[in-house]
Amino acid sequence: MRTGIRLLENLAMPAVHVVEPGNTLYSVARLHDVHPSCLSELNGVWDHLQPGMVLRIPAP
C-alpha cells in the first residue's frame, strides 16, 4: 500500500493561477516569470480575464 502513496508524492501537478479582480495577462505572467504570449497560448486567452478563471502556468 505504501507504493500508492509514493506514486502520489511523485506526481507533478501543473502550476495554476486563479484570476483575481484586477489581474491582467501581463500581471499574471510577470508574477510567475513567464512570457505573456506563452501564458496566452497555453490558456487560449488574451484579454478579458474574469475573476475565478483558472490559468495554467507554463513550466519554466
N, C-alpha and C positions, 0 to 999 in steps of 0.2 A: 504494500500500500504506500510505502514511502516513495516509491518510484513516481506515482502520480503527482505527489506534492512537488517533487524535484522538477518534473516537467513543467508545472505551472510557474515555478520560480524562473525557469529559463525562457519562458515565453515573452518575447519582446512586444510590448503594447505600443502602438503608434502614438506619437505625441499629438495632442489635440488642444485647441483653444476655444473656449466658449465666449462668443462675442458679447461684449458689454456695451451699454449705451455710450456713444461717442467714439467707439473703436472704428478705425478705418483699416483698409487693407494694408496701407503703409505703416500704421502704428503697430499692428499685429506682427507684420514682417520684421519691423525693427526690434520689437520685443523679443522675438525668437531668433534674431540674427539670420534671417533668410531673405532672399531677394523677393520683392513683391510679385514679380512675374511667375516665379516658381510656386508661390503660395496660391496665386490666382489660377494657374493652370491645373494644379492638383485638385482644387476645390470647385473649379468651374464657375468662379465668380470674379467680378472685377470691382464692382461698386454695389451700393445698396445693401450693405451688410445689415442684418436685423439682429437685435439683441436676442440671445438664446441660440443663435446658429452655432453649430459645431464645425470648426475648421480643422482639417488635418494639417499637421505641420510636417513639411518635408524633412527627411533626415539630412544632417549636415554633410 
